[in-house]
Amino acid sequence: MSPLKVVLVLCTGNSCRSQMGEAILNHDLAGRVRALSAGTQPQAKVADGAIEALHLAGLPTDGLFPKDVESVMGTAIDLVVSVCDNAKETCPVFPYPVPRIHVGFHDPHGESLESFIAVRDDIRARLAPAVRVALGL
């Protein structure tokens, strides 16, 4: 069996889209991918709407917390996925070559739970297939 591919889901605040991406990839691509998330300017906590949207889909949220991208620089990463335009533009330079893709999603902060659910569903519909293609899974 081949080792898990490590995917970093990168956003600015690491409090919503990238956290949902981490949870969804770890669930939907279990056994093939280990997803991490981080932010270029991480917030203090994961957005309540993101946690609730994940719970409503039966996805685990244990261990989700905002992390600075610097905290994962020592990790061997196989793919970086930016999920917001700002993170795409400010993505740090890694100490080794890392393939990157961008799959942008709407930011639901300050919006209703329905908006978080819509973003969750969009992430689930588009992120996992993009990662599969990028990694040749």
N, C-alpha and C positions, 0 to 999 in steps of 0.2 A: 504494500500500500504506500502511495506517495505521501510525503509530508503535507500538512495543511499549508495553503497559501495564505499569507498574512496581508490583509487589506486594511489600509488606514482610510477612514472616512473623515474628511477634513471640512470644517466650517469655521466661521468666525467665532461665535460664542460657545460652540460645543454644548448647547443646551436644548436643542430641539431636533433639527433635521439630521445632523450627524449622529446623534444618540439613537434616533429611530432607525437610521441606516445600520448602525452597529447591531442593534437588536434583531432587525429583520434579516441581515446577512448571516448572523450567527445561527438563526433559526432555519431560514430557508436554504442555506448552503452548508448546513451542518455536515461535518465529516470531510468537507472539501476546502473550507475557508475558515480562518479565524479573523474576525473583524475587530478592529479597534477604532475608537474615534478620538479626535482631539480638535482643539481650536487654536486659532491664531491670537485670539483675545478671549479666553474662556470666561464664562459667566460664573456666578457663585453656585448655581444649582441647575439641575435639569428642569425644564419647564413642566409645570403641573399638567398642562394640556397634552404634552408629549407622553408623559407617564400614563395618563388616563387612556389616551388613544391606543397605546401599546397593550395595556391591560384589557381593553375591550376586544382586542384581536387575539387575546390569549397568549401574548408574547411576554417573556420574562423581562423584568427590569432590574433584577438584583445586580448590583455591581456597576450600574450606570452612574457616572458622575463626570462633571466637566474636567477635562485635562488639557494642559498646555501642550502644544505640539512638541515643545522642547523635551517633554517627558518621554516621548517615544522615539527620539532620535537614535538611541542605541539599539532599537529593535530592528531586526532584519525584515524589511517590508517589501512585499512583492508588487504592490500596486497602491497608488494614492488616488483616491477619488474625491475631488472637491465637489461639494453639493451646494455651494453658494458662490456668487460671482466674486465677492470680496476675497474669499479664501483662494479662489482660482488665481486672482491677481497677486496675492501676497503669500502664496505658498512658499515655504522656506526651501532653501537648498539643502538637500540631504547629503551626508558625507559619502554617498555612493549613488550610482545611477539608479533611479526608480521610475518605472513607467507611470504616467499620470493620465487620467481621463477626467473630464468634467461632465457631471450630470446634475444640472441645476434644478432646484425645487423652490417653490413659493415659501416665504417665511410667514408662518401663522401667528407669530407673537402678537399678543394683544387682541387676538380674534377669538371667535367662539370655538368650543370643542369640536363642532362639525368641521371647522377649517383644519384643525389638527388631524382629524380623521381623514379628511380628503388628502392632506399631504402624506399621511402614513400610507394610504392606499396607492398614491402616486409613486412614492418611494418603493413600495413593494412591487409595483407593476414595472418600473423602469430600472431600478438600481441593480437588482439581482441579475437580470438578463445582460446588462451592460458589463457587469463584473465577470460573468461567465464568458462572454465574448473576449474581453480584454485578457483574461487569463487562459483562454483556450480550454475551458472546462466542459 
